[in-house]
Amino acid sequence: MVSPNTTSTVNLARATLHRLNELGLPPTPQNYFQYYYEISGEPPPATASHLVKNDSCVEMIKLVRSLLDSITNITDHFATDLGARNEDMKQSIDTLALVKEKFEMLQMLDSIVGKANEIYGTVENTRDDLLATRLTLDHIQTELQETRQLLHEDGLTGAQNRRAMDTILAKEVSRSKLTGSRLSVAMVDIDHFKNVNDNFGHDAGDKLLLHLTMIAKSVLRESDVLVRYGGEEFLLILPDADLHGAEFVIGRLKQVLQKSPLIYEGKKIEVTFSGGIAQLLPDENGHALILRADKALYEAKHAGRNCYKVSEG
């Protein structure tokens, strides 16, 4: 049994979807919220205009709930209405079998055709309502996927961020321990990055970070993961790779970076990086693995930079 409040919400949801369809607007959550509150006459909440904010999760849940209520209401009403119309048509057909006069028979046939058209109209209207609701839910799913991706990506470089790193590294450590596969990480840090900012400006520094990211992605395998660990420091997560494999990746990255300097405003910016490599030990967790790679990185820096060191555990 649908409550009056739910019915009111459902009617508003359906009216909003029809309004968006009339205007030719995509049923995105932003458009939905705008016209939902316009039709309802209620003041829109401050968070409705920006769905990435945490407070807007409440509004998103309200929207999904209203759409699900709408689907339930539509299907319940459709089943009840279709059942009643079918029963009415069945009675008309039974009556037609008893009619002997041609005029009365034509009247009954006309009535049956009318009822059939009503059923067809009900089916079409229900199909349109469900299609509009499905499109809105599809848009919500797309926005959630995009938001989830944004939450796990570094805004400047597109590399994974620390939040994503925690999840990915924990999964790879568990997989390594379960299957006995090898797992290595490499920490790299751009040498004298401050000089680039000082000499060429912070925009050049940003371009250099993006440049290194693109080169690293061209070197890494599909299963490898690049994380912006902080500032000019990056972490490479290398599943199914031992120390020799990790060294090969670092060597390849240094080689390609050396051959492909950043060209900024017609000027060539040549850079190097220092690195630290570590392979997961049997009794080690992801945090300890990163600490060893980070320690090896600082050993490389103290050794004069533009080199890498390997942590033997």
FENPEVEN-V826007 format. One record per backbone hydrogen bond with DSSP energy under -1.0 kcal/mol. CO is the residue of the C=O (numbers start at 1). NH is the residue of the N-H. Records with the same first field share a line. If there is no record, write none. Layout:
CO: NH / NH
This chain:
3: 7
4: 8
5: 9
6: 10
7: 11
8: 12
9: 13
10: 14
11: 15
12: 16
13: 17
14: 18
15: 19
16: 20
17: 21
18: 22
19: 23
20: 25
26: 28
28: 32
29: 33
30: 34
31: 35
32: 36
33: 37
34: 38
35: 39
36: 40
37: 41
45: 48
47: 50
50: 53
54: 57
55: 58
56: 60
57: 61
58: 62
59: 63
60: 64
61: 65
62: 66
63: 67
64: 68
65: 69
66: 70
67: 71
68: 72
69: 73
70: 74
71: 75
72: 76
73: 77
74: 78
75: 79
76: 80
77: 81
78: 82
79: 83
80: 84
81: 85
82: 86
83: 87
84: 88
85: 89
86: 90
87: 91
88: 92
89: 93
90: 94
91: 95
92: 96
93: 97
95: 98
101: 105
102: 106
103: 107
104: 108
105: 109
106: 110
107: 111
108: 112
109: 113
110: 114
111: 115
112: 116
113: 117
114: 118
115: 119
116: 120
117: 121
118: 122
119: 123
120: 124
121: 125
122: 126
123: 127
124: 128
125: 129
126: 130
127: 131
128: 132
129: 133
130: 134
131: 135
132: 136
133: 137
134: 138
135: 139
136: 140
137: 141
138: 142
139: 143
140: 144
141: 145
142: 146
143: 147
144: 148
145: 149
146: 150
147: 151
152: 161
154: 158
159: 154
160: 228
161: 165
162: 166
163: 167
164: 168
165: 169
166: 170
167: 171
168: 172
169: 173
170: 174
171: 175
172: 176
173: 177
174: 178
175: 179
176: 180
182: 240
183: 280
184: 238
185: 278
186: 236
187: 276
188: 234
189: 274
193: 197
194: 198
195: 199
196: 200
197: 201
201: 205
202: 206
203: 207
204: 208
205: 209
206: 210
207: 211
208: 212
209: 213
210: 214
211: 215
212: 216
213: 217
214: 218
215: 219
216: 220
225: 237
226: 160
227: 229 / 235
230: 233
232: 190
233: 229 / 230
234: 188
235: 227
236: 186
237: 225
238: 184
242: 246
243: 247
244: 248
245: 249
246: 250
247: 251
248: 252
249: 253
250: 254
251: 255
252: 256
253: 257
254: 258
255: 259
256: 260
262: 269
264: 267
267: 264
269: 262
272: 191
274: 189
275: 309
276: 187
277: 311
278: 185
281: 284
285: 289
286: 290
287: 291
288: 292
289: 293
290: 294
291: 295
292: 296
293: 297
294: 298
295: 299
296: 300
297: 301
298: 302
299: 303
300: 305
301: 304
307: 275
309: 277
